[in-house]
Amino acid sequence: MILREPSARDLAEHKQALRWLLQITRLFHAAVSDPEFPNRSVAKDLHGRLLQLESSWRMFHDALPKEEAEQLLSEVFPPG
């Protein structure tokens, strides 16, 4: 996904798989975050993984369109 321009099919498959991974990880994280769960480090590990999955979602599925990103960059860093 990073090393080449993904096809529309690749993006759709990635989106579906990532959506499920996010849902399942959130469920597991909620379960192990219970104060009575015997191993507190599991909640921390899952929280870290959840942050990685959410970052991947933003990178591939919530990114600014290229034209919008270029316009924003030119406004913030005007050509000099």
N, CA, C and O atoms as a GROMACS GRO file, in nm:
protein
  320
    1MET      N    1   0.082  -0.119   0.000
    1MET     CA    2   0.000   0.000   0.000
    1MET      C    3   0.087   0.126   0.000
    1MET      O    4   0.047   0.228  -0.056
    2ILE      N    5   0.202   0.121   0.061
    2ILE     CA    6   0.287   0.240   0.072
    2ILE      C    7   0.386   0.249  -0.043
    2ILE      O    8   0.415   0.359  -0.091
    3LEU      N    9   0.436   0.137  -0.088
    3LEU     CA   10   0.543   0.137  -0.187
    3LEU      C   11   0.495   0.160  -0.330
    3LEU      O   12   0.575   0.188  -0.419
    4ARG      N   13   0.364   0.150  -0.351
    4ARG     CA   14   0.310   0.172  -0.485
    4ARG      C   15   0.172   0.235  -0.472
    4ARG      O   16   0.112   0.234  -0.365
    5GLU      N   17   0.124   0.289  -0.582
    5GLU     CA   18  -0.011   0.348  -0.583
    5GLU      C   19  -0.112   0.233  -0.581
    5GLU      O   20  -0.119   0.156  -0.676
    6PRO      N   21  -0.192   0.221  -0.472
    6PRO     CA   22  -0.286   0.110  -0.465
    6PRO      C   23  -0.401   0.127  -0.564
    6PRO      O   24  -0.446   0.239  -0.592
    7SER      N   25  -0.447   0.015  -0.617
    7SER     CA   26  -0.562   0.020  -0.708
    7SER      C   27  -0.688   0.046  -0.625
    7SER      O   28  -0.686   0.037  -0.503
    8ALA      N   29  -0.797   0.077  -0.694
    8ALA     CA   30  -0.925   0.098  -0.625
    8ALA      C   31  -0.966  -0.029  -0.551
    8ALA      O   32  -1.021  -0.022  -0.440
    9ARG      N   33  -0.940  -0.144  -0.612
    9ARG     CA   34  -0.974  -0.271  -0.547
    9ARG      C   35  -0.889  -0.293  -0.421
    9ARG      O   36  -0.941  -0.334  -0.317
   10ASP      N   37  -0.759  -0.264  -0.431
   10ASP     CA   38  -0.671  -0.277  -0.314
   10ASP      C   39  -0.719  -0.187  -0.201
   10ASP      O   40  -0.723  -0.229  -0.085
   11LEU      N   41  -0.754  -0.064  -0.235
   11LEU     CA   42  -0.802   0.029  -0.132
   11LEU      C   43  -0.932  -0.019  -0.068
   11LEU      O   44  -0.948  -0.010   0.054
   12ALA      N   45  -1.023  -0.070  -0.149
   12ALA     CA   46  -1.150  -0.120  -0.096
   12ALA      C   47  -1.128  -0.240  -0.003
   12ALA      O   48  -1.189  -0.248   0.103
   13GLU      N   49  -1.041  -0.332  -0.044
   13GLU     CA   50  -1.012  -0.449   0.040
   13GLU      C   51  -0.943  -0.407   0.169
   13GLU      O   52  -0.974  -0.458   0.277
   14HIS      N   53  -0.849  -0.313   0.158
   14HIS     CA   54  -0.780  -0.263   0.275
   14HIS      C   55  -0.878  -0.197   0.371
   14HIS      O   56  -0.872  -0.219   0.492
   15LYS      N   57  -0.966  -0.116   0.317
   15LYS     CA   58  -1.065  -0.045   0.399
   15LYS      C   59  -1.153  -0.142   0.476
   15LYS      O   60  -1.179  -0.123   0.594
   16GLN      N   61  -1.200  -0.246   0.408
   16GLN     CA   62  -1.286  -0.344   0.472
   16GLN      C   63  -1.211  -0.420   0.581
   16GLN      O   64  -1.261  -0.436   0.692
   17ALA      N   65  -1.091  -0.467   0.550
   17ALA     CA   66  -1.012  -0.542   0.648
   17ALA      C   67  -0.976  -0.453   0.767
   17ALA      O   68  -0.985  -0.497   0.882
   18LEU      N   69  -0.937  -0.330   0.740
   18LEU     CA   70  -0.899  -0.240   0.848
   18LEU      C   71  -1.018  -0.203   0.935
   18LEU      O   72  -1.004  -0.189   1.056
   19ARG      N   73  -1.134  -0.187   0.875
   19ARG     CA   74  -1.255  -0.158   0.953
   19ARG      C   75  -1.280  -0.270   1.054
   19ARG      O   76  -1.310  -0.244   1.171
   20TRP      N   77  -1.268  -0.395   1.009
   20TRP     CA   78  -1.289  -0.508   1.100
   20TRP      C   79  -1.182  -0.516   1.207
   20TRP      O   80  -1.212  -0.543   1.323
   21LEU      N   81  -1.057  -0.493   1.169
   21LEU     CA   82  -0.949  -0.494   1.267
   21LEU      C   83  -0.970  -0.386   1.374
   21LEU      O   84  -0.947  -0.411   1.493
   22LEU      N   85  -1.013  -0.269   1.332
   22LEU     CA   86  -1.041  -0.162   1.428
   22LEU      C   87  -1.154  -0.200   1.523
   22LEU      O   88  -1.144  -0.179   1.644
   23GLN      N   89  -1.261  -0.256   1.470
   23GLN     CA   90  -1.375  -0.294   1.554
   23GLN      C   91  -1.336  -0.401   1.655
   23GLN      O   92  -1.368  -0.390   1.773
   24ILE      N   93  -1.267  -0.503   1.609
   24ILE     CA   94  -1.228  -0.613   1.698
   24ILE      C   95  -1.128  -0.564   1.803
   24ILE      O   96  -1.139  -0.601   1.920
   25THR      N   97  -1.032  -0.482   1.761
   25THR     CA   98  -0.933  -0.432   1.856
   25THR      C   99  -0.999  -0.343   1.961
   25THR      O  100  -0.963  -0.349   2.078
   26ARG      N  101  -1.095  -0.262   1.920
   26ARG     CA  102  -1.168  -0.178   2.017
   26ARG      C  103  -1.244  -0.264   2.117
   26ARG      O  104  -1.248  -0.233   2.236
   27LEU      N  105  -1.306  -0.371   2.069
   27LEU     CA  106  -1.378  -0.462   2.160
   27LEU      C  107  -1.283  -0.528   2.259
   27LEU      O  108  -1.310  -0.531   2.379
   28PHE      N  109  -1.173  -0.581   2.209
   28PHE     CA  110  -1.075  -0.643   2.298
   28PHE      C  111  -1.020  -0.542   2.398
   28PHE      O  112  -1.006  -0.572   2.517
   29HIS      N  113  -0.989  -0.422   2.349
   29HIS     CA  114  -0.935  -0.319   2.436
   29HIS      C  115  -1.034  -0.285   2.547
   29HIS      O  116  -0.994  -0.269   2.663
   30ALA      N  117  -1.161  -0.273   2.514
   30ALA     CA  118  -1.263  -0.245   2.615
   30ALA      C  119  -1.267  -0.356   2.720
   30ALA      O  120  -1.280  -0.330   2.839
   31ALA      N  121  -1.257  -0.480   2.674
   31ALA     CA  122  -1.263  -0.593   2.768
   31ALA      C  123  -1.143  -0.595   2.862
   31ALA      O  124  -1.160  -0.614   2.982
   32VAL      N  125  -1.023  -0.576   2.809
   32VAL     CA  126  -0.904  -0.585   2.894
   32VAL      C  127  -0.879  -0.457   2.973
   32VAL      O  128  -0.791  -0.455   3.060
   33SER      N  129  -0.953  -0.351   2.945
   33SER     CA  130  -0.939  -0.227   3.021
   33SER      C  131  -1.018  -0.231   3.152
   33SER      O  132  -1.007  -0.140   3.233
   34ASP      N  133  -1.096  -0.334   3.172
   34ASP     CA  134  -1.168  -0.352   3.297
   34ASP      C  135  -1.067  -0.354   3.411
   34ASP      O  136  -0.968  -0.426   3.403
   35PRO      N  137  -1.091  -0.278   3.517
   35PRO     CA  138  -0.996  -0.274   3.629
   35PRO      C  139  -0.967  -0.412   3.691
   35PRO      O  140  -0.863  -0.431   3.754
   36GLU      N  141  -1.056  -0.505   3.673
   36GLU     CA  142  -1.036  -0.638   3.731
   36GLU      C  143  -0.962  -0.733   3.637
   36GLU      O  144  -0.934  -0.847   3.675
   37PHE      N  145  -0.931  -0.688   3.515
   37PHE     CA  146  -0.856  -0.775   3.423
   37PHE      C  147  -0.718  -0.799   3.484
   37PHE      O  148  -0.652  -0.705   3.528
   38PRO      N  149  -0.673  -0.926   3.488
   38PRO     CA  150  -0.552  -0.959   3.564
   38PRO      C  151  -0.420  -0.905   3.510
   38PRO      O  152  -0.324  -0.894   3.586
   39ASN      N  153  -0.411  -0.871   3.381
   39ASN     CA  154  -0.284  -0.828   3.326
   39ASN      C  155  -0.300  -0.688   3.263
   39ASN      O  156  -0.347  -0.676   3.150
   40ARG      N  157  -0.261  -0.584   3.337
   40ARG     CA  158  -0.280  -0.446   3.291
   40ARG      C  159  -0.198  -0.412   3.167
   40ARG      O  160  -0.235  -0.322   3.093
   41SER      N  161  -0.090  -0.481   3.145
   41SER     CA  162  -0.005  -0.447   3.029
   41SER      C  163  -0.074  -0.480   2.897
   41SER      O  164  -0.040  -0.420   2.794
   42VAL      N  165  -0.168  -0.571   2.898
   42VAL     CA  166  -0.240  -0.605   2.774
   42VAL      C  167  -0.318  -0.484   2.724
   42VAL      O  168  -0.322  -0.459   2.604
   43ALA      N  169  -0.381  -0.411   2.815
   43ALA     CA  170  -0.457  -0.292   2.775
   43ALA      C  171  -0.364  -0.189   2.711
   43ALA      O  172  -0.401  -0.127   2.611
   44LYS      N  173  -0.246  -0.170   2.768
   44LYS     CA  174  -0.150  -0.075   2.710
   44LYS      C  175  -0.106  -0.120   2.572
   44LYS      O  176  -0.098  -0.039   2.479
   45ASP      N  177  -0.077  -0.248   2.557
   45ASP     CA  178  -0.035  -0.301   2.426
   45ASP      C  179  -0.144  -0.283   2.322
   45ASP      O  180  -0.117  -0.240   2.209
   46LEU      N  181  -0.267  -0.316   2.359
   46LEU     CA  182  -0.378  -0.302   2.264
   46LEU      C  183  -0.406  -0.156   2.231
   46LEU      O  184  -0.443  -0.124   2.119
   47HIS      N  185  -0.387  -0.068   2.329
   47HIS     CA  186  -0.406   0.074   2.302
   47HIS      C  187  -0.304   0.121   2.197
   47HIS      O  188  -0.338   0.197   2.106
   48GLY      N  189  -0.181   0.077   2.210
   48GLY     CA  190  -0.079   0.111   2.111
   48GLY      C  191  -0.113   0.059   1.973
   48GLY      O  192  -0.096   0.130   1.874
   49ARG      N  193  -0.160  -0.064   1.966
   49ARG     CA  194  -0.199  -0.122   1.837
   49ARG      C  195  -0.318  -0.046   1.778
   49ARG      O  196  -0.324  -0.024   1.657
   50LEU      N  197  -0.411  -0.006   1.863
   50LEU     CA  198  -0.528   0.069   1.818
   50LEU      C  199  -0.485   0.203   1.758
   50LEU      O  200  -0.539   0.245   1.656
   51LEU      N  201  -0.390   0.269   1.821
   51LEU     CA  202  -0.338   0.395   1.766
   51LEU      C  203  -0.275   0.374   1.629
   51LEU      O  204  -0.292   0.457   1.540
   52GLN      N  205  -0.203   0.264   1.612
   52GLN     CA  206  -0.143   0.234   1.482
   52GLN      C  207  -0.249   0.209   1.376
   52GLN      O  208  -0.237   0.258   1.264
   53LEU      N  209  -0.352   0.133   1.410
   53LEU     CA  210  -0.459   0.105   1.314
   53LEU      C  211  -0.534   0.232   1.277
   53LEU      O  212  -0.568   0.253   1.160
   54GLU      N  213  -0.560   0.318   1.375
   54GLU     CA  214  -0.629   0.444   1.348
   54GLU      C  215  -0.543   0.535   1.260
   54GLU      O  216  -0.595   0.605   1.172
   55SER      N  217  -0.414   0.534   1.282
   55SER     CA  218  -0.323   0.612   1.198
   55SER      C  219  -0.326   0.561   1.053
   55SER      O  220  -0.326   0.640   0.959
   56SER      N  221  -0.327   0.430   1.038
   56SER     CA  222  -0.335   0.371   0.905
   56SER      C  223  -0.466   0.411   0.837
   56SER      O  224  -0.466   0.442   0.717
   57TRP      N  225  -0.575   0.412   0.911
   57TRP     CA  226  -0.704   0.452   0.855
   57TRP      C  227  -0.696   0.596   0.803
   57TRP      O  228  -0.738   0.626   0.692
   58ARG      N  229  -0.642   0.685   0.887
   58ARG     CA  230  -0.632   0.826   0.846
   58ARG      C  231  -0.542   0.841   0.724
   58ARG      O  232  -0.573   0.919   0.633
   59MET      N  233  -0.434   0.768   0.720
   59MET     CA  234  -0.338   0.780   0.610
   59MET      C  235  -0.399   0.738   0.477
   59MET      O  236  -0.377   0.804   0.375
   60PHE      N  237  -0.476   0.629   0.476
   60PHE     CA  238  -0.525   0.575   0.350
   60PHE      C  239  -0.669   0.612   0.318
   60PHE      O  240  -0.707   0.615   0.201
   61HIS      N  241  -0.750   0.640   0.419
   61HIS     CA  242  -0.893   0.654   0.392
   61HIS      C  243  -0.952   0.789   0.435
   61HIS      O  244  -1.068   0.817   0.404
   62ASP      N  245  -0.874   0.872   0.505
   62ASP     CA  246  -0.922   1.004   0.543
   62ASP      C  247  -0.824   1.113   0.498
   62ASP      O  248  -0.830   1.226   0.547
   63ALA      N  249  -0.736   1.080   0.409
   63ALA     CA  250  -0.634   1.177   0.365
   63ALA      C  251  -0.697   1.288   0.282
   63ALA      O  252  -0.799   1.269   0.215
   64LEU      N  253  -0.633   1.405   0.288
   64LEU     CA  254  -0.677   1.515   0.202
   64LEU      C  255  -0.654   1.479   0.056
   64LEU      O  256  -0.555   1.414   0.023
   65PRO      N  257  -0.744   1.521  -0.031
   65PRO     CA  258  -0.716   1.505  -0.174
   65PRO      C  259  -0.589   1.581  -0.210
   65PRO      O  260  -0.558   1.683  -0.148
   66LYS      N  261  -0.516   1.531  -0.308
   66LYS     CA  262  -0.386   1.588  -0.345
   66LYS      C  263  -0.394   1.738  -0.373
   66LYS      O  264  -0.309   1.814  -0.327
   67GLU      N  265  -0.495   1.780  -0.447
   67GLU     CA  266  -0.509   1.921  -0.483
   67GLU      C  267  -0.528   2.007  -0.357
   67GLU      O  268  -0.471   2.115  -0.345
   68GLU      N  269  -0.609   1.957  -0.264
   68GLU     CA  270  -0.636   2.030  -0.140
   68GLU      C  271  -0.509   2.039  -0.055
   68GLU      O  272  -0.480   2.143   0.004
   69ALA      N  273  -0.434   1.930  -0.050
   69ALA     CA  274  -0.309   1.929   0.026
   69ALA      C  275  -0.209   2.027  -0.033
   69ALA      O  276  -0.142   2.100   0.040
   70GLU      N  277  -0.198   2.030  -0.166
   70GLU     CA  278  -0.105   2.122  -0.231
   70GLU      C  279  -0.146   2.268  -0.208
   70GLU      O  280  -0.060   2.354  -0.187
   71GLN      N  281  -0.276   2.295  -0.212
   71GLN     CA  282  -0.324   2.432  -0.188
   71GLN      C  283  -0.292   2.473  -0.044
   71GLN      O  284  -0.245   2.585  -0.020
   72LEU      N  285  -0.316   2.384   0.051
   72LEU     CA  286  -0.287   2.414   0.191
   72LEU      C  287  -0.138   2.440   0.212
   72LEU      O  288  -0.100   2.534   0.282
   73LEU      N  289  -0.054   2.357   0.152
   73LEU     CA  290   0.090   2.376   0.163
   73LEU      C  291   0.134   2.510   0.105
   73LEU      O  292   0.218   2.580   0.163
   74SER      N  293   0.077   2.546  -0.009
   74SER     CA  294   0.116   2.676  -0.071
   74SER      C  295   0.068   2.794   0.012
   74SER      O  296   0.131   2.900   0.010
   75GLU      N  297  -0.043   2.778   0.085
   75GLU     CA  298  -0.091   2.886   0.171
   75GLU      C  299  -0.003   2.898   0.296
   75GLU      O  300   0.029   3.009   0.340
   76VAL      N  301   0.036   2.786   0.353
   76VAL     CA  302   0.117   2.788   0.475
   76VAL      C  303   0.262   2.822   0.444
   76VAL      O  304   0.327   2.895   0.519
   77PHE      N  305   0.312   2.768   0.333
   77PHE     CA  306   0.451   2.792   0.291
   77PHE      C  307   0.450   2.854   0.152
   77PHE      O  308   0.474   2.785   0.053
   78PRO      N  309   0.421   2.983   0.144
   78PRO     CA  310   0.413   3.046   0.011
   78PRO      C  311   0.547   3.039  -0.062
   78PRO      O  312   0.654   3.047  -0.001
   79PRO      N  313   0.539   3.023  -0.195
   79PRO     CA  314   0.663   3.020  -0.273
   79PRO      C  315   0.739   3.151  -0.252
   79PRO      O  316   0.681   3.259  -0.250
   80GLY      N  317   0.869   3.137  -0.236
   80GLY     CA  318   0.943   3.253  -0.195
   80GLY      C  319   1.025   3.320  -0.292
   80GLY      O  320   1.090   3.420  -0.260
   0.00000   0.00000   0.00000
